[in-house]
Amino acid sequence: MQIEKSQALNKRAQRVLVGGVNSPVRSFRAVGGEPRLISKAKGPRMYDVDGNSYIDYVCSWGALIMGHADETVVKAIKEYSTRGTSYGASTELEIELAETVIKAFPSIKMLRLVNSGTEATMSAIRLARGFTNRSKILKFEGCYHGHADYFLAKAGSGLATYSLPNSAGVPESIVKDTIILPYNDTDKLGETFENFGEEIAAVIVEPVAGNMGVVQAKTDFLFMLRELTQRHGSLLIFDEVITGFRFAYGGAQALFGVTPDLTCLGKIIGGGLPVGAYGGRRDIMSKLAPLGPVYQAGTLSGNPLCMAAGLATLRQLNGRLYADLESRSKRLCDELKRIAEESQFPTVINRVGSMWSLFFTDKDRVENYFDASLNDRELYSRFFWKMMENGVYLPPSPFEAMFVSSAHDDSTIDDTVRAAESSFSKTGNAK
Ligand SMILES: *Cc1c(COP(=O)(O)O)cnc(C)c1O
């Protein structure tokens, strides 16, 4: 495999971009080796600057449910770009996108559009704090909600209820209001609400976690979250930045039958362009400026090109498409599981619809961050590079989700299975 051009560009990138990248995981540090620079992509495939082709299971970290350069999306962007790229004034497209989201999510009565998932979650927290006049927030270990200061926290040691900063530059005074609990742990959740329930502004959770690998919330855990937040006057925020429109027209909330107070969206709703959104109960959303006292704004929010790409994506989603995604993803994961077992690699594959991940672990199940952390990273790295050599692009980190798009047809899945067969056989012994 030729990689000279990628290597040369990586050298250039190192001089002017921090670590050569604009988002840390792209640097491939978790798997070692050098990132490939991408020059184009179409359908399920990406092509690097040296002309190598890869079946892509990153799909812009879940944003591209229709695959790369989807014709309808490209056409919409082309058409709207000739009308101007930003006005700093409202457009019909924003209303249409909001109406489309609200129709899909019965829990969302009003929406605010922003430019990223991070903006959506940080704004939802500010709104929750403004609405409840409380300052504590509760999140779960292994869930990612963007890079706002108060999310970059790790649990304090032992019985300490205070969290510690998980990044330089985050003051202790800011994370002291962030409570962190293990995912899917109903006992700790009950205890925490007993002690601090009246101080908690909001609980934020990924209803299917996608940032410690894929880990599904247990239904009783989600129901308990709903019940406790309601009883204690805290808000329940579902971070559906990945899961929104991923498994159903709607989100994980449609799947589990749990209704949050606020929902955060991103990724798919932008169709590959930068969009985030948060919305929910009308009484809560009405606290937002210009109607209420909680401030939040954005120069490019609701940008017409982003709205056009998002709408062109959402309009193509329907029951049949989700059923196809489900059956192809299931076939892929079943085959991978079979190959892994035949090659005697102990694995757990967690899958919800078209998002999945593969953990190299002796455990039977992966249900929280601790379980996920037992993933054999070294083995993942070796498997990752064998797959790259065989033309399959997996996430360059063992703790990220993989995504199947509607462009991953049966022959793409077959090609992937063949690549996996060869990769497992060359990955070497399990232990
Ligand atoms: C990606 C992601 C975010 C952050 O979105 P950005 O657009 O990267 O800022 C927030 N929450 C979840 C669950 C995500 O997967």
The ligand as an SDF file (V2000), in Angstrom:
LIG
                    3D

 15 15  0  0  0  0  0  0  0  0999 V2000
  -20.1470   13.8000   18.7870 C   0  0  0  0  0  0  0  0  0  0  0  0
  -20.8810   13.9420   20.0650 C   0  0  0  0  0  0  0  0  0  0  0  0
  -20.9950   15.1720   20.7330 C   0  0  0  0  0  0  0  0  0  0  0  0
  -20.2440   16.3900   20.2960 C   0  0  0  0  0  0  0  0  0  0  0  0
  -20.5950   16.8130   19.0310 O   0  0  0  0  0  0  0  0  0  0  0  0
  -19.5550   17.7190   18.1910 P   0  0  0  0  0  0  0  0  0  0  0  0
  -20.3160   18.0590   16.9590 O   0  0  0  0  0  0  0  0  0  0  0  0
  -18.3570   16.8690   17.9710 O   0  0  0  0  0  0  0  0  0  0  0  0
  -19.2640   18.9070   19.0260 O   0  0  0  0  0  0  0  0  0  0  0  0
  -21.8050   15.2360   21.8340 C   0  0  0  0  0  0  0  0  0  0  0  0
  -22.4500   14.1560   22.3080 N   0  0  0  0  0  0  0  0  0  0  0  0
  -22.3640   12.9650   21.7030 C   0  0  0  0  0  0  0  0  0  0  0  0
  -23.1330   11.8070   22.2380 C   0  0  0  0  0  0  0  0  0  0  0  0
  -21.5410   12.8080   20.5860 C   0  0  0  0  0  0  0  0  0  0  0  0
  -21.4010   11.6100   20.0310 O   0  0  0  0  0  0  0  0  0  0  0  0
  1  2  1  0
  2  3  1  0
  2 14  2  0
  3  4  1  0
  3 10  2  0
  4  5  1  0
  5  6  1  0
  6  7  2  0
  6  8  1  0
  6  9  1  0
 10 11  1  0
 11 12  2  0
 12 13  1  0
 12 14  1  0
 14 15  1  0
M  END
$$$$
